[in-house]
């Protein structure tokens, strides 16, 4: 797809240079658009005809075809004149606002133009006509390219082949005059083909001659390598390479050499060129690997340097990535020196960590307190992970003014890419002091991770920790209930209680429970005595995974690191909890030592079989490169919120087996790329069972991957494969991702995008329907959305619904697409994912997670996704993690509904993509008012008990203001899922209000 779009872009530039003039045409028979709606429709049709990227027949193709007819005798041909007349009609219509433009072009013009073009090109020396004439002439002389010169004198035959190669490279763009010149040259070469003299013995087969031809055409590429040694005195490696090339030329004179002889001679030269010659003169792959090693030695510290000085490093590396292919030894050395120089001149940023202050508070029993977390002024923080640890034996977490998750002794929250420029709180957390909480000062410890500033750089934080001082009651251990700190008398009294020689009331029992485990035992008395003796003691945190136990200790009020995740066959570790079987509270990366406590591992069964239908799941394309994968790659996938991926698998490969085990450990479902199975065609039920036997019993296996973006011509071919597969493995699926809306008419199989999608849905055996219309565009510095984005989703959604298929989509999370450099931000990711959900999609795949074609030391910095070529996790990873997880909160609820329909609410400046689908006509909400356009998906519960909507901000993402949406609904309250949390929304005077950030959506049960 990307190569196609790039080719169309290039063609667009070429065509803009072509000179075309249309004749005057009488349009009196056509009605000019009158109403505003007619004019708008005509303009849309006109744009569709003139825009090369709209995925339907484009008039510029047909203009270019005519400009290639230049010879007078061809211009006078009746079929050429008829073509010109047809083209003139459309050109004239394009110059008007006639309402019949779209209908004429689709019903008459496209078919007429195409058939006339096919007719006249076959009769003259352009396009396929030129090639067909050459083939016919060759055959008329008794020769055929399939013989590859068998029985012919080599030099005369290879000259014919060379001219034909030139024709193959130019036939689709040359004029008829240029084509006639090429044709005459070809005929002359054919006429001069000589047969071998009877005295020359030829033992070569067609196979030998094919290899001979292939090697002959590749010799110049090796000869070019020698020219890269520009030194006056040539290196020994250059001299040796020349000898090896001369050996190939000598072999070309032979009529008895075999294919293996030619192949070995070629490999003998090329391998030496790559491994010895290029390395010796520092060009080619050895050069760029050396340059990349230098680049990567500093790239992971990119955030430490000014953007201006780092841009010099990037530019120098980009040049190295280009020059290694063609540059000589001097040019490559100059490029390397420039890279080294740019690194030597990097300028450090003032890397002082951002100071963040946790407030302190003083309170009494059962009072409520607010704790603020505030950065220094002008910190420009936009993103970060924050975990506040507190003593949950004395404090209860009540609420937060930002979305926060409460754990055991901790509260976690994440910034949502809103720049914090002033010294204002990132968050305000509300706590309540427990009844009978012991007097004293209790630590509030904040830990931060992946903090990004407005420049997107990762930075460190210097935290000024806070505390809560409880001023009422008695100190822990002061069982005699005096106002001072515990003394020896308190310890002695506690020992007496343990020995059964004293009695305590309920308040004393709380004070005596030093371990805070609900029991008063000897260890409590010992800790009390150590406190009095001014000796430190430690709390024990016991981690029980069901089969073994690990103990971590720390002094009171300090952090304890949790152990490595345990492994249980057939299960996925989901975290440590204060109760068994996932009950109680979950702890995050650490826990605060406030008592002797036991934490329990919680495991979830990893069930065998495909993914759950209709339940939201997020996947990643290019997520794991099997050959280079490490276990942490799988851990980070889960951390990001990704639950399924496409993964390459090689039979008999230990690394493939290891990756399968890692996927099982972390609960990641796999669509397996089994290239061995896909090469063994035709596929049979027995073959499917034979190949999948290696992984069919793995709970990670969810199906196989078949093909990406197939042509519309091959529908029956893919159905033959998927039918056999699904017969062999009922319930499992072969994944096919279909073309995006902007692909060409030819790639759709000479049909519209809708027909292409519909035919796949109707004819190919599958459980889901998937496509990839990527909407994020950029022209110069202006961002915009592909105008058929919603229409494309509607096509796929309708086809999936009508054929009872699950709807899947790919989203754009790569910073380089189709010659456009646009780095997706969080609004871009939200905009796509919530749009997919509004059209009933349940599986969404990030394109891409890792960079395409990753190899260690691979391409540097032109393209990056959620990871880059240095394998750092980029800001796109952070944005995706945030959106993945906020959507995951309503995944199960979403799956309890059936998708019904999608419409838009229009207001103000309506984007083109919004204007191309129907208006919302549902009954779930009424009296809608908004300061921006909306996309609204309608859903009905599967049990018939209710309805829901997916409400999305449909305005262009460049509109950064919050959209305020008001509406009415019959329900007295609504259940709303927004920003990763579930809330109950009540109306004010009968009106509900929702605020939507750019690209944001909400799922509402009505």
N, C-alpha and C positions, 0 to 999 in steps of 0.2 A: 504493500500500500504506500509506504513512504517513498519508495523509488518511483512509483507511478506518479504520485503527486509532484515530486521534484521534476520528473520529466515533463509533466503538463505545464509546470511553471516556466521551465526553459522554453517549451514550445510557445507559450504565451508571448514571451519576449521576442521570439523569432517572428511570430505572426504579426506582431505589432509593426514590424519593419516592412512587411509585404505590402505592395501597392495594389490596391483593388479598387476598381471604380464600377459602380452599378449604373445601368442604363435607366432612363426615365420609364416609370411603369404607371399605367393607368389604374388607380385604386378607387375609381368611382363606384365600383361594386361592393366596396367594404364600408361598413358603418363605423364612424369614428366614435370613440368612447365619449359619453356625455356626462353621466353621473360620477360623483366622487368615487363610488365603489368600482365603477367600470374603469375609470382612469387608474385607480390603484391596482386593479387586477392586471391591466395592460402593462403597467410599469414593472410589476413583479414578473410577468412573463418575459418582458424585454430583458430584465436583469438575468433571468435564468438562461436566456439565449446567449448573452454576451459574457457571462462569467464562466471561465474555464474550470472553476473548482466546484461547480454545483452538481456534479455527478449525473448529468444527463447530456444528450447530444448538444454540441456547442457549434455555433455558426462559424467560428473562426477556423475550425478544421476544414470546413467546406470551402471557405474563401481561399485558404492556402492551396487546396487541391487545384483550384482553377488557375491560380497564378503560376503553377508549374507547367501549364500548357502554353508554349511560346511559338512553336513552329506554325507558319501560316496554313499549311495543309491540314494541321490538326485543329486549328481554330475554326476552320470551315466545315468540320465534321458535324453532321446533324445531331449526334448524341451529345457532342460538346456544346453546341448551340442550345439544345434543350436544357442541359444542365445549367448553363449561364442564365437562361430565362427563368428557371425555377429559383435560382439563387437571387436574381434581381427582385423577384416578388417578395421574398423574405426580407431582403435588405430594405426595400421600400416600407414594408410593414414595421420594421425595426425603427424607422425614422418617424413613425407616427405613434399615436396612442390608440390605435384601433383595438377594440375589444376582442377581435377574432384572431389576434396574433398567436396566442398560446394554442388555441384549438387548431389553427391552420398548421402550425409547425409540427405539433404532435401527431395529427391525423394524416396530413398530406405531405408536408414539406420534408420531414426527416426521411420518410420512406422513399419518396421520389428522388431526393438528392442522393441517398445512399445507393439506390438501384442504378441510377444514371452514372454515378461515379464508378461503381463496379463494372458497368458495361463499357464505358469508354476507356478506362485505364487498361483493360485487357487487350485493347486494340492498338495502343501506342506505347512508346518506350518510357513509361514511368511506372513506378510502384510495382505491383505484382505482374503487370504486363511486361515490363522489362525482364524480370527474372524468368517468366514463362517462355518468352521468346528465346532467351539464351539456352534454356534447357531443351527446348524443341530443336534448335539448331544443332546442339551437341548430339542429340539422339539421331537427327537426320543424317549425321556423318558416321553413325555406327558406334558412338562412344557413350559412356554413362559415368557419372561421378561415383556410382556405386562400385565400379571396377577399380577405382583409384590408380589408373595408369597401368594396369596389368598388360604386359606385352608391348608397352610403349616406351619410347626414348624419354628418359627422366626429365631432362631440361625442357624439352618442348611441352611435356605434360604439366610440369610445375608452373610454367608461364601461364598456361590456360587457367590453372587453379588460382593463381595470384590475381588475374583479372577478375575472375568470378568472385573472389573475396572482396575486391574493391566494389563490385556491383552490389554484393550483399550489404555492404556498409553504407551505400549511398542510394539504393533504390527507393527508399521511403521519403527522400527529400529532394532528389535531383529533378531538374526540368526535363521535358521531353527531348530538348536539344542535347543536353548533357547525357541523357540516357541513350540517345542515338549514337553519340560518340563512343560511349562505353560498349554498346552493342556491336558496333563495327570493329572495335578493337578485339572484342571477344571472338567474333567470327573469324577475324584474321588469324588469331592464335590457334583456333580450332583447325583452320585450314592448313596450318603449318605443323600440326602434330605429326611426329614421325614414329613409325613402328620400329621395333628393335630389329637389328640386323640378325639374320639367321645364325651368324657365327657367335652371337652372344647368348649364353645360357642364362635364362632367368628362372630361378627356382622359388621366387618369392610368391607368397599368397596375397590375397586381398588384405588380410589382417596385417601382414608385414608392411605392405605399402601404406596402409592407413597410419601406422606408427611412424613410418618414414616421413610422411607428409606432416604429421603433427610435430615431429622433432624439427623438421626443416623450418617451420614457421616460428618456432621458439628459439632458434639460434640467435637472431638479432637481439633478443632480450639479454642473453648472456654476453654477447659482444658489447652491448651497451655498458655492462658492468666494468669492462676493461677501461673504458674511457673515463671512469671515475677516478682512476689513478692519474693525476695530472703532473706528477713529478717527472723531471727530465730523466732521471735514472729510475727505471721501473723496478718495482719490488719483485723479489723472487716469486711471490705468490701471483703477481700479474703475469709473469713469464710462464709459470706453470699453467695458469688458467688458459692462456692462449694455446698452449700445446694441446690441451684437452678439447678446445673448440676446433682446432685444426683436425684433430682425430675424427670429430663428427663429420666435418666436410669431406674427409677422405672416405668415410663410410658411406656417404651419400652416392658415391660413384659405383657402389656395389649393387649387383642385381641378384646376389645370393644371400645377403645379410638378412637375418630374421628380425621380427618385431622385438624380441628380447635383446638382440645386439644393439639396435637403435636405442632402446630404452636404457640399457646399461650405460651406453656412451653418454647419453644425455644426463642421466643421474650422476655419473662420474664427474661431469663438469659442474652441474648445478650444486651438488652437495659441497664440492670443494669451494665453489663461489660463496656459498652461504656460511660455511663453517671456518674457512681459512682466509680466503681472499678479502671478504668484506671486513672481517675482524682485523686483518693486518693493516688495511688502509683507513679503518674507522669510518665506514659508511654503512648504509642499510640497517638491518635489524640489530646487529651488534652495537652500532652507534646509538640508535634510539633507546635501546635497553640501558645503555650507560647513562644517557641523558635522563631517562625516567627514574633511574635509581637515584640520581642527584636530586631530581625534583621531589621525589617522595621522601627524601631524607629531611625535608623541611615542610612538606605540605600539611602534615598533621599539626603543625604549629602556625598555620596560616592566620589564625585569629589574633596572633600576637603582633602582627605587622600592619602598617597602614595600608589601606586599600590601594593607594596610588603606587606604592613600592611593590606590592604584591601583584598588581596588574602587569608590571614589567616582567615578573617571573612567569606569569601565565602566558604572556605574549611570546616570550622567549621559548617556552616549552611548546606552545602551539606551532611555532616555526620549526622546531626540531621534529615535531610530529609530521610535518610536511616535507621538509628537506631530506629526510632519511630515504625517501622513495627515489628521488631523482638527483640529489645533490652530489657533487664530487667531493673528494677528500678535503679540499680547501674550504668549500662551502659548509660542509658538516662540522669541521673543526671551528670555523667562525661561529656557527650556530651554538655549539657547545660552550665556547668561550663567552658568548653573550648570555647564555643561561647562568653560567658560573658568576659572571659579573653582576647580573641582576640579583642573584642570591646574596652575593657579598655586600650589596648595597641596600639590602632590606632595612627598613626603618621601623624600629619597635614603637608600638603604641604605648602610651602611658598606661601600663597594665595594672594599676592599682585595683584591687578587688572592690566590688561594690559593697558598701557597708549596709547591712540590714539589721534593724533593731527590733527585738522582741520586747514588748512592753512588760512591765511588772505591775503587780496589783496587790493591795492589801484588803482582806475581807474577813468576815466572820462566818460562822456556821450557817449554811442554807442561804447565803447571799449569792447574788448573780454578779459576775464580773465579765468585762470585755477585755480581750487581749488583742492588741494590734500588732501587725507585722509590717514594718515601714522601711522602705529603702531611703538612701540619701537623696537629696534633691538632684534632679537632672540625671538620674541613673539610666533612663531610657530603657528600662527592662520591658520586654514584650512577652517573654515566655520563660517558663521555668517550672520545676517540680519542687514542692515544698512539703516537708513533713514536720509537724510540731509534736514532740513527745512530751507527755505530761503524766503526772501520778494519778491514775484513775482510781486509786483507793481513797482519794480525798476530793477529786474533782469529777464532775459529770459534764461531758460535752453536750451542749444544748443546740447550737445552731451556728451558721456562718453566713456572711453576706456574699460569699462566693460559693460556687458548687464545691463541696468538700465531702470526703469519704471518711467516716469514723472507723478506726480500728482499735486494737487493744492498746491502751495507753498512747494513742496517737491519732492525729487528724492529718489527712493528706489533701492537698489541693494543687491545682495547676493553673497557671495564667493562660488566658485565652487571647493572646496576641493583641492586647490593647495596651499601647504605649503608656508607661507610667513616667511622666516627666517631672512631676512635682514630688515633694516629700509628703506624699499621702499614702495611707495604708494600702498594701496589696490585698490584705484581708483583715477582717475583724471577726474573731472567734469568740463565741459566748459560752461561758462555763458556769456551773453552779457548784458551790461548796457543799459537800455532803454533810448530813446531820452527824454530829459527834465527831467531825473530822479533827484529828489531833492538831494541836497548836504547832506552829513551826513554819519554816521556809522550804518551799518545794520548787525544784527546778522546772523550767520550761526550756526545752532544748530544740532548736530548729536545725534541720539538715536540708541542704539544697542540692539540686542536680540539674544539669543541662540548662543553665540560665543563659538566655540570649538577650542581647540588647537590640536596639532598633537597627543596628548595622548587620544583624543576624549572626554576629560573632558569639561563640560560646565564651563565657567569662566566669570567673570565680566570685564567691561571695564571702565576705568577712562578717560573721554574725555576732552581734552583741546579744547574748542570751538573756532571757528574763526569768522571773520567778513569781510565785504567789506566796505571800506571807499571810498565814491564817493566824489572826490575833486573838481569837476566842478559844475557850476550852483549855485543855491541858496538853502538855507535850507527850508525845508517844513514849510510853514507858513510865510516865509519872503516875503510877498506880495509887500513890498516896493522895493524889489530887491536890498537889500544891502548885502554886503558880510558877515555880522555877523549873529549870531543866531537871531531868531525873537524877537522883543521887543514889548513894549506896543503900539508903534505907528503902528506896523503891525496888532496887534489885533484890534485896533480902526478902522483901514482902512477896515479890514475884516467885522467888525460890520456894517460899513457904506455901504459896498457893499450889505450885506444881507438886509439892510434897504432900498436899492435902491437909495442910495445917492452917490455911487461911481461906476465907471466902470472899468473892468479888461480886459486885453488882454489874449490871449490863454495861454501864459506862466504864468501869474498871476493866472489864473483859476486852473492850475495844482498845484501851490504852495498853493492855498487857500483850496484845497480839502483835508483837514486833514483826513476825514473819508475814502478817496480814493474810493468813490462809484460813481464818475462821476457827483456829484452834490455839489454845495456850498450852505450850509444852516446854520441856527443858531447854530446847534450842532458843525459845523466846527469852527465857531467863538468862541464858548465856550471852545472848546478844545485848541484853540490857546491862549486864555486868561489864561487857567490853566497852559499851558506850561510856559508862561511868569511869572506867579506867582509861578513857581516851584512846582506845584501840579501835582500829577500823575492822569492820566485818563485811561479809559479802552475802548477797542473796544468790540463790541457785535457781537457774531457769532450766528446767528439764524438758527436753524435746523428745517426745515419744512417737516413733513412726509405726508402731504396731508390732515390730519385730526386734527393734533395738532402741536404746536410749542414749542421748548425748546430753551432757550437762555443760552449760556455760555459766560463768559467775561474774559478778560485778559488784562494786560497792554501791550502796543506795543512791539513787538519783542519777546514775550513769547508764550509758547505753550498752546493750548486749547485742552482738552480731549473731544473726541466725545461722544455723549450719547449712551445708550444701543440701539441695533438694534430694530427698530419698527417692528410691526407685522401687516400684512394685509392678511386677509383670501383669500386663493387661489393663493397667490403670494409669491415670495421669495425676501427678501431684498438683494440688490446687492451693496449697498453702498451709501455714500453721495456724491453729485456732485454739482459743482458750477452752473450748469444749470438744468432746469427741464427735466424730462424724460430721465435721463442718459446723458444729453449733458454737454458740458464743461469738466472740469477736476474733477477727483475723488480724495478725500482725503483719506489718510491712517489712522492709528490709532489716529493721532492727527493732528492739523493744527496750523499754526503760526498766531498769532493775528497781522495782518498788516492793517486791515481796518474793518469797519462795513460791514458785508457780510451775505447773506442768502445762506445756503446750502439746497439742496433738496434731499429727499430720492428717490432712484430709485428702483422700484419693477419690477420683471420679472414674468410673469404669469407661474405658475407651472401647466403645462398641464397634464390632465389625460391620462393614457395609458402607453404602454410599452416604452422602450428606443428607441431612434432614430437609425434606422439601419445604419450601416457603419460609424457612427460618433464615433470618439474615445471617450471612457469613461473608467475610471479607477475605479475598485471596491476593496473591502476588504473582505477577509474571516476571520471569528472570529473577526468582527469589533465591534459589540455591544453585550454585554451580558445583555439581557433585564432586568433581575432581579436586576442588580446592576447599570444600566445606569443612568447617570445624563445628563443634557442638554449640558454641556460643551463637552461631548464626541462627540456629533453630530456637534457642532461648529468646533471642531478640525479635524473631518473628512473632512469638506469642506475646512478648512485651508490647509490641506494636499493635496488637489486636488482630493479627492475621491468623486464620484458622485453616486455610487450605492453599496449596500451591501446585504448580506444575513442575515436576522434577524428572530429570533424565535418569534412566536406569539402564545399566549394562549388565547383561547376564554373566555370572561368574566373576564379577568385579567386587572385590572386598569393600571398596569405598562406597559403592552403591548399596551394599548390604548395611554398612555402618550408618549411612544417611537414613535408610529405612528404619533402623533401630532408634535413631535420634528423633525421627518424626513420631514414632510410637511413644517415646518417653515424654515428649512435649505435647502430644495430642493434636498433631497437625495432619489433616487429611491430604492425600496425594492423588493428583491426576498424573499418572505415570506416562512419561514419554518412552515407550518401548520401541526403539528404532529397529531392533531385530525382528519384532513382530510385524512392524509396518513395512519392512522390506520383503517379507515373505508373502507375496501376493500371488494368486488370489487367496484371501483369508477364508479359512474354514472354521467350523465350530471346534474341530479337533486341535487346530493350530492355536486358537484363542486359549483353550484350556491348557495346552502345553506351555505356552509362553507365560501366562499369568500364574501358573502353578508356583512360580518362584516367590510371589508376593500376595497371592489371593487370600491367604490366611492372616495376613497382617491387618490389624484394625486401622492402620493408616491408609490402606488402599481404598480409594473411592471411585476408581475408574481409570480409563486411559485417555491420553490426549491424541487426537487424530491429525488435525490440520488447522492452520491459521489462515483466514481470509481466502477461502476457495472461490474459484471462478463459478459463475452461474451456468457455465456449459457442463459442469461435472456433477450435477445433482444426482443422477442415477448411479454414477461411480461411487459416491460416498454412501448412498443408501445401501448399495450392495455390501459394503464393508460393515456399516453400523447394524444392519439387519442380522448378519451372521453373529456379530459380537453380542448383541442383546439376546439372541437366542441362546448363546453359550453362557452368558452371565446375566440372567434376568435381574432387573433392578439397577444394575450398574450402567454406566453411560460412557460413550466415547465423546470427548469434548471437541466440538467444532466451533471456532469463532468466526463469524461471518464478516464480510466487508463492511466498512463504514459507508455512510450515505454519499460521501464525496468521491467515491471511486468512479471509474468510467463506465459508460454505457456498455462498452465491449466487455469489461470485466464482470458486469452483472449478467453476461450471457445475452447481450442485445435485448435487454428488457429494463423496465423501470426498477428503482430500488425496492419499491413496495412489492412488485411481482417477484423479484429475486428473493426477498425475505419470505413471502407467502409460499413460494414453491418449495423452499427448503423446509419450512414448517410442515407443509402438507405431505411431502414426499420422502423426507429423510427420517429414518427411524431414530428417535432420540427422546430423552426425557426433558431436555431444556433447549432453549433457543438463546443464542448469545451473539452480540455484535459489538462494534467498537467505533462509534462516531465520536471522535475527539473534538471538543468544542472550543478549546482555548486558543485564540489566535492573537497575532500581534503584527501590526504593520508599522514599521519604524518604531516609534515609542508609544503608539496608540494600541491599547488592548481592546479587543472586541470578541464577541461570541459568534460562532458559526451559525448562520441564520436558519439552517434546517435542523438544528440540534433537537429541539422538541419534536419536530415532525418525524425525524428518524426514530426517536424513542417511541413515538406513537405507532409507527409502522411495526416495530418489533413487538411492542406490547400487545397490539391487536392480534397479531399472528400467534403469539404465545397463548393468549387467552382463548382464541377461537379453536386452537388445536390442543388445549389442555397441557401446555408445556410450561415449565418453570422459566422465568425470565431472568437472564444473566446479562451483565454489561461490563465493559472495560472502561476505566477512567484514566484520565491523563495526569500522571504524576511524574513526568519526566521533563527536564528543563530544556529539551531540544526536540522539536517535532516539525517535520516537513519544511526544513529550512527556516523555521521560526525559532528564535530563542526567547522563550517566555518561561520564567521560573514560577511554577504554581505556588500560590500562597494558600493560607488556610481557607480563605473565602472561595478560591477556585475549587478546592477539594470538596468543601461543603456543597457548593453550587451543583456539582456533578452528582454526588452521592444522594443528596436529597431529591434531585430531579429523577434519578433512577427509581428511588423508592416511591415517588409520586406516580410513576408509571407501572408500579407493581413488581419491580425487580426485587429479587431477594439475594442474589449472589453478585458481588461486585469485585472486580479484579483490578488491582493497581498495575498500570502500565507506565513505568516499570518500578519494581521494588529495588533490585540491584541494577547496575548499569548493564546495557546490552553487550554481550560478547566479552564479559570480564575475564581477564587473565592477570595473574600477578605481573605488575609492570606494564600493563596494557595502556591504551590511550589515556591521556591525562585529564583534561579539564574542559573540553568542549561540551561534553554531555555529562550530566549527572542526574540522578534520580533520588530515591530515598537513601541510596549509598552512592559514593563516587568511586573513581578508579583507584583511589588510594585505600578504598574500603572503609572510609569514615562514614558515620551516619550523619546525613545532612539535615538542614532545617526542614526539608520536605518530610523526612522521617518523623520529626516532631509533630508537624501539622497533621500528618496522616494518623499518627497514634491518637491524637486528641479526638479527631472526628470518628475514627474507627470505634473508639471506646464509648463515645457519647451515643452513637447509633446502636451499639451492642446492648445498651440498657433496655431497649424496647424490642429486641429481636424476637423473643418468644411471644410477646403480645402481638407483634406484627404478623407472625405466622398463624395466629388464630383467626385471621381475617382473609377473605377472598377479595382480590382486586376487582373493581367495577368499571371505573372510567376516570378520565383526567380532563380537566379544562383549565382555562386561565381567566383571571380577573384583570382587565385592562384599565389603566388610568394614566394620565399624563403622557409622557413620551414613551411610546410602546416599542420595545425592541423588535427587530424583524423576526427573531426566533419565536417570540411570544405571539406575534401576529399570524403565524402560520398554522395554529391549531384552534380548535373550537373553544368557545367561552364556557366557563363553568355553568352548568345547569342543574347541579345537584340540589338536594333538599336538606343536606346535613346541617348547613349553616345558611343564614339569610342576612339580608340588609348589610352586605359587606361594604366596608369603607377602608381605604388604605392610601397612603401617600406614595405607593409604588405598586408595580404589577405583581401578581401572585400566580403561582402554579398550584393547583389543588387536585390531589388524587383522592378518589372516593373508594371506600372499602365497606364490605358487609361481613359481619362475623359469621364464621362457618356454622355455628349452632343457631344462627338466625336471631340472636338476642340483641344485637345492636349494630351500630355503624361507627365508622371512624374516617378521619381525613388525614392526609399528609399535606400540610400547608407550608409552602416554600416561598421565600423571597425570590421572585423571578426577574427583578430588575438587573440591569447590567452590573457586573461585579465592581466596575469602576465607580458606581454610585456608593460611596462609603457611609452615607448616613443611615441610621436605623429606620426601618419601615415600621410604622405603627398601624396595626391591623385591628379593626373593630368589626364585630359581627354579632348576630343573635343566634341562639340555638334553643331548641325546646327543652333540653336538659337543665336542671337546676344547678348542677355543677358539672364541670368537665375534667376528665383525667388527661393531663398534658405531660408529654415527654419532651423535655427541652434541655439543652446543655448537659445531657447525661444524667438528668435526674427526673424523677416522677413527682409531679405536684398536682394538687387539686385546685382548679381555677373556679372562682365564683364571679358572677356578673355584678356589675355596678349599674343600677337602674336598668337591668335587663340586658346590658351590653357587655360582651366579653372583649378584653383587650389583650393582644399578643404583640410583643416587640421582636422584630427579626433583624439580626445583623446581616451584612452582605452574604448572600449564598445560603443563609441558614434556613433550616426547616424545623417543624415540630410535628409530632404525631399526636393526634387528639382523638380520644374516644368520646363520641357524642351520644 
